[in-house]
């Protein structure tokens, strides 16, 4: 399998006062563009009936101190991923959260299930996932988002986790997804985390691994870890930030 992430994933270190501001969505697109979105979504739903058109957050402006953006339908993001030419009309930059979970023994990595729609077979630091509207509030709370993903992907309750402030924003060049990277600590052993994952989590990952601090360089050399997780591991190991957006 060729290890390729679609080019360099540029990153931006975030300030201590970083925030996310919610704005009204932009004007509607033309009928032709909307028709293409609908066609791609209906085609995908026939192939994968479990697809769900939720409400996700898209960035319109990104700086070290703030991200401004708005809520939109997931089917629009999906359509842009399938047909990148739609970016010229939609300008979507969907936000996601990616956490690096540290246990007393080391850092947790998970291999994305081979059947994953995006980046299957690569290793990532769970929990991770799109920023979704989980309540009726318009605000975006990153800690709530990453804790919800931890419950879904690892089966871990919020009481056992401590979430840091946002550290970096990382852009996927092809899809324009924008990852917000955070550190997470737990007093639970890796054995406890793995047992929770085995009994209470979804199947986002088909393997979990624990990476002690002294083994980070060895894992990085394999070029099998998705870039945002690489950057978070690098930040922990050397306190060094990757290339700026």
C-alpha positions in Angstrom: 0.0 0.0 0.0 1.4 3.4 -1.0 1.6 5.7 2.0 0.3 9.1 0.7 -1.5 11.8 2.5 -2.1 14.1 -0.5 0.8 16.4 0.0 2.0 18.5 2.9 -0.7 19.2 5.6 0.2 22.8 6.7 -0.4 23.7 10.4 -1.1 26.8 12.4 -0.2 27.1 16.1 -3.2 28.5 18.1 -3.0 31.2 20.7 -4.0 30.8 24.4 -7.0 33.0 23.7 -8.2 31.1 20.7 -12.0 31.0 20.1 -14.6 30.0 17.5 -17.2 32.5 16.4 -20.4 31.4 14.8 -21.7 33.5 11.9 -24.8 33.3 9.6 -24.4 31.0 6.6 -23.6 32.5 3.2 -26.2 33.0 0.5 -27.6 29.9 -1.3 -25.8 28.5 -4.3 -27.2 28.3 -7.8 -29.8 25.6 -8.7 -27.2 23.8 -10.9 -24.7 23.4 -8.0 -27.5 22.4 -5.6 -28.6 19.7 -8.1 -25.0 18.4 -8.3 -24.9 18.2 -4.5 -28.2 16.3 -4.4 -27.0 13.9 -7.1 -23.8 13.0 -5.4 -25.5 12.6 -2.0 -28.3 10.4 -3.4 -25.7 8.2 -5.2 -23.8 7.8 -2.0 -26.9 6.9 0.1 -27.7 4.1 -2.4 -24.3 2.6 -1.9 -24.2 3.3 1.9 -27.8 3.6 3.3 -26.4 4.4 6.8 -25.1 7.8 5.8 -26.6 10.6 7.9 -27.0 14.2 6.8 -26.1 15.9 10.1 -25.2 19.5 10.8 -21.5 20.3 10.7 -19.3 23.4 11.1 -17.4 25.0 8.3 -14.7 27.7 8.7 -14.8 30.8 6.6 -11.8 32.6 8.2 -8.9 31.1 10.2 -6.3 33.0 12.3 -4.2 32.1 15.3 -6.7 33.7 17.7 -10.0 32.8 16.1 -12.0 30.7 13.6 -15.1 32.3 12.1 -17.6 30.0 10.4 -21.1 28.6 10.2 -23.2 25.5 10.5 -24.1 23.6 7.3 -25.4 20.2 6.1 -23.0 17.3 5.9 -24.2 16.4 2.5 -22.7 19.6 1.1 -19.3 18.7 2.7 -19.5 15.2 1.3 -20.3 16.5 -2.2 -17.3 18.8 -2.1 -15.1 15.9 -1.1 -16.4 13.8 -4.0 -16.1 16.6 -6.5 -13.4 19.0 -5.4 -14.3 21.4 -8.2 -17.3 22.4 -6.0 -15.0 24.2 -3.7 -15.0 27.2 -6.1 -18.7 27.6 -5.3 -19.1 26.2 -1.7 -15.8 27.2 -0.1 -16.3 24.7 2.7 -13.6 24.1 5.3 -15.2 21.5 7.6 -13.8 21.5 11.2 -12.8 18.4 13.0 -11.3 17.6 16.4 -8.3 15.3 16.8 -7.1 14.4 20.3 -3.8 12.8 21.4 -4.7 10.7 24.5 -1.8 10.2 27.0 -2.0 7.3 29.4 0.6 6.6 32.1 2.3 4.2 29.7 2.3 6.3 26.6 0.1 7.7 23.8 -2.8 5.9 22.2 -3.0 5.3 18.5 -5.8 3.6 16.5 -5.7 2.1 13.0 -8.7 3.4 11.0 -10.9 0.5 9.9 -10.1 -0.5 6.3 -13.8 0.1 5.3 -13.6 3.8 6.4 -14.8 6.3 3.9 -11.8 8.5 4.5 -8.2 7.4 5.2 -8.8 3.7 6.0 -5.8 1.6 7.2 -3.9 4.6 8.4 -3.1 5.2 12.1 -4.6 8.1 13.9 -4.7 9.4 17.5 -8.3 8.8 18.8 -10.6 10.3 19.6 -11.2 12.3 16.4 -14.2 13.3 14.3 -16.1 16.1 12.6 -17.5 19.0 14.7 -21.2 18.3 14.7 -24.2 20.1 16.2 -25.0 17.8 19.1 -27.4 20.2 20.9 -29.7 23.1 20.0 -27.0 25.7 20.8 -25.2 27.6 18.1 -21.9 27.7 19.9 -19.0 25.4 19.3 -17.4 23.8 22.4 -14.3 21.9 21.5 -14.0 20.0 24.8 -17.6 18.8 24.5 -16.9 17.7 20.9 -13.7 15.7 21.7 -15.3 14.1 24.8 -18.3 13.0 22.8 -15.9 11.4 20.3 -14.0 9.7 23.2 -17.3 8.1 24.3 -18.1 6.9 20.8 -14.7 5.7 19.7 -13.1 4.6 22.9 -16.0 4.1 25.3 -14.5 6.5 27.8 -16.5 8.8 30.1 -15.7 12.4 30.5 -14.9 11.9 34.2 -11.7 10.0 33.3 -10.4 12.6 30.8 -8.7 16.0 31.1 -8.7 18.1 27.9 -6.1 20.7 27.1 -6.7 24.0 25.2 -6.5 23.8 21.4 -2.9 23.5 20.3 -3.0 23.7 16.5 -5.1 23.8 13.3 -4.1 21.4 10.5 -5.5 21.5 7.0 -6.0 18.5 4.8 -4.9 19.7 1.3 -7.3 17.7 -0.8 -10.5 17.8 1.2 -9.8 21.1 3.0 -10.9 19.6 6.3 -9.4 21.6 9.2 -8.3 19.6 12.2 -8.2 21.2 15.7 -5.6 19.3 17.7 -5.8 18.9 21.5 -4.0 17.0 24.1 -6.0 14.7 26.5 -4.7 13.1 29.7 -6.1 10.1 31.6 -5.1 8.3 34.8 -6.4 5.1 33.3 -3.8 2.5 32.1 -3.6 1.6 28.4 -5.0 -1.8 29.4 -8.1 -0.1 30.8 -8.5 2.1 27.8 -8.2 -0.9 25.5 -10.8 -2.9 27.5 -13.2 0.0 27.3 -12.7 0.3 23.5 -13.2 -3.5 23.1 -16.5 -3.5 25.0 -18.1 -0.1 24.6 -16.8 1.6 21.5 -17.9 1.8 17.8 -15.7 0.2 15.1 -14.0 3.3 13.9 -10.7 1.6 14.6 -9.8 -2.0 14.2 -6.6 -1.9 16.3 -5.3 0.2 19.3 -1.6 0.6 20.2 0.3 2.3 23.0 3.3 4.4 22.0 5.8 5.2 24.9 7.5 8.5 24.6 10.8 6.8 23.7 9.2 5.0 20.8 7.7 8.1 19.1 10.5 8.4 16.5 10.2 4.8 15.5 6.5 5.1 14.9 7.0 8.4 13.0 9.5 6.8 10.7 6.9 4.3 9.4 5.0 7.1 7.7 1.7 5.3 8.6 0.3 7.9 11.0 -2.0 10.7 9.7 -0.2 14.1 9.7 -2.3 15.8 12.4 -1.5 12.9 14.8 2.1 13.1 13.7 2.2 16.8 14.5 0.7 16.2 18.0 3.2 13.5 18.7 6.0 15.8 17.5 4.7 18.6 19.7 4.8 16.3 22.7 8.3 14.9 21.9 10.1 18.1 21.0 7.8 21.0 21.6 8.2 21.9 17.9 5.5 23.1 15.6 5.2 22.1 11.9 5.0 24.4 8.9 2.6 27.4 9.2 -0.6 27.7 7.1 
